[in-house]
Amino acid sequence: MSKDPELMFALRRVIDPELGINIVDLGLVYDAECADGLATVRMTMTTPACPMGPYLTEEVQRALENARGVRSVEVDLVFEPLWSPEQMSAEAKDQLGYGV
């Protein structure tokens, strides 16, 4: 898989409700691609016990359903590799006070 720029742009509209930062800058999206109208997103949560999984999965589907060329969306929620704060963008780290 890869990170399709158009899909990644659309996924920036999905905000983690607990942290107030989009899932792309949080480093939760591992892959996003579209082939034959099927957008496939491989993503994780900050912890395997995160209760936001169903909510974020639904928001990812909603964010991509109107993207160009997308007819359906499949979200693969994975926990390998585990998420870590190092995966966040510099902007997200600044917003959360990492490295200050």
Summary of the structure (lengths in Angstrom):
residues: 100
radius of gyration: 13.0
end to end distance: 33.8
largest distance: 44.4
contacts: 274
relative contact order: 0.22
helix: 29%
strand: 24%
